[in-house]
Amino acid sequence: MTTVSPTAVIDGIGSCLPPRVLTNEDVRRRGVLDTSDEWIRSRTGIARRRAAEDDTSTGDLAVAAGRAAQDSAQAPADLVLVATTTPDRRCPATAPEVAHRLGLGTVPAFDLAAVCSGFLYGLTVATALIRTGVCTRPLVIGAETYSRIIDPLDRDTAVIFGDGAGAVLLRAGDRTEPGAIAGTDWGSDGAGSDLIAIAAGGARQPDPGRRLCRDDHYFRMRGREVYGQAVRRMTVSSRAVLAKSGWPPAAVGAFIGHQANQRILDSVADRVGIPPRRCFGNLRDVGNTAAASIPLALADAAAHRRIRPGTPTLLTAFGGGLTWASAALTWPAVRPRDLPPEPHSTISTTRPTHRRNSWTLSTTTS
């Protein structure tokens, strides 16, 4: 008798957006930038983004999104993975404290750094852990507070990035179920590591007294070169994961790319062969939230019931490193009533010493 190995199935989705909204005009005034709302919209597709308050950390957003994902699934996680470029501290990782604040006890927890590809890297890792029996309910969170690392005077980045967090709770399941991960693809190219970077603060340029150039402490991106790399890498990766999954482009009913820039998204979809009516996202309202980008778009689509369960769905992302990743899955049958009415959840900056789980281990799936 042939034993079919389980795959990962998305069982819950959650998200958290900080309440403070920054319009394009707000960003222009704050950085005294030579730009306009029309210029930003026409080149990026972004109208507004969210910014965390000074007392709100990446971990705070991750906890809120993780809690919403577990509430959506009505089940606790047995592993926590936080994909982020903006951890609460350089050491230790943010994930163990997130797991603690979620009341998950001593479950394994770790951070993953792949910049904007981080969530799909995490999804790939969590899927492999489920397939090998290492865990059964991993929680994958993408969380960012890019407002902490962006130079408000840099027009190339200040108008693009926003803060937020999104999460999915996975479980072991069958490949025929809605929400099943059909295939993944990922890659990297360190020859382009200087295209998207923060120069100072690591072992190469520790600069504890901040004696280096001011620019070295901010996130920098060589936009023109990144644009070309992003379109090419996401297109190739998307085609690769579709081939692995046995799906022709015409079979894809929903496409969600990393919410970086509308021109990039349109170009990738066109090259892969996905018509505009099958493209989903929330770039206009939240901007580029890096590792949180794709799970925030997933939560937005789920909350508004924009995609029918079982729909073949393609996800793809590109980030610093250089890194890229794609995933093919069927749209999950998550329960919209268990998601917040808007794609964000209440943020708590309180760090409790302990919190007991409110779920039972026997759960009902949609």
Secondary structure, DSSP 4 states (H G I P E B T S, - for coil): -PPPPPEEEEEEEEEE--S-EEEHHHHHHHHT-S--HHHHHHHH---EEE---TT--HHHHHHHHHHHHHHHHTS--SEEEEE-SS-S-SSS-SHHHHHHHTT-TT--EEEE--GGGHHHHHHHHHHHHHHTTS-S-EEEEEEEEGGGT--TT-HHHHTTB-EEEEEEEEEEE-TTSTTBEEEEEEEE-GGGTTSEE--SSSSSS--TT--S-GGGGS-EE-HHHHHHHHHHHHHHHHHHHHHHHT--GGG--EEEE-SS-HHHHHHHHHHHT--GGGB---HHHH-B-GGGHHHHHHHHHHHTT-S-TT-EEEEEEEETTTEEEEEEEEPP---GGGS-SSS---------S-------SS----
